[in-house]
Amino acid sequence: MNSATPNAYNQIDAERLQTFACHAAVAIENARLYQQAQQEILERLKAEDALRQQRDHLEDIVQERTTELRRLAITDSLTGVFNRRHLLILGEQALEIGVAVLDPVHDATVDLLIQHADQAMYAAKQAGRNQVFAQR
């Protein structure tokens, strides 16, 4: 509203302009707050994504370290050969061993030797846990 005429506007016009100015100010403030909220949401989403990636990375590291610790717990640190603990763990499982002795007179072939070892192993299995049988 623009007029070069003095007293062109009355009190009602002034009140209407005041009301319009207040509504415009509220709308501008709401737009600013909305934009600020959108920016904060975007920043939080980025932060959540970064945290999720970091968590996944740390889980991978924990898994790798756990695997390495399990390996170190059952092997000798100098030789890398399985240690007594590994044998105890294996001993908690059923263990049957078939042993065959090579007798050149009776065992003419390697296949016959393997057959005798298999027979000894099956005999050990039938006898129960932690058995060793020798077959000639």
Secondary structure, DSSP 8 states (H G I E B T S, - for coil): ---SSTT-S-HHHHHHHHHHHHHHHHHHHHHHHHHHHHHHHHHHHHHHHHHHHHHHHHHHHHHHHHHHHHHHHHB-TTT--B-HHHHHHHHTS--EEEEE---TTT--SHHHHHHHHHHHHHHHHHH-SSEEEEE-
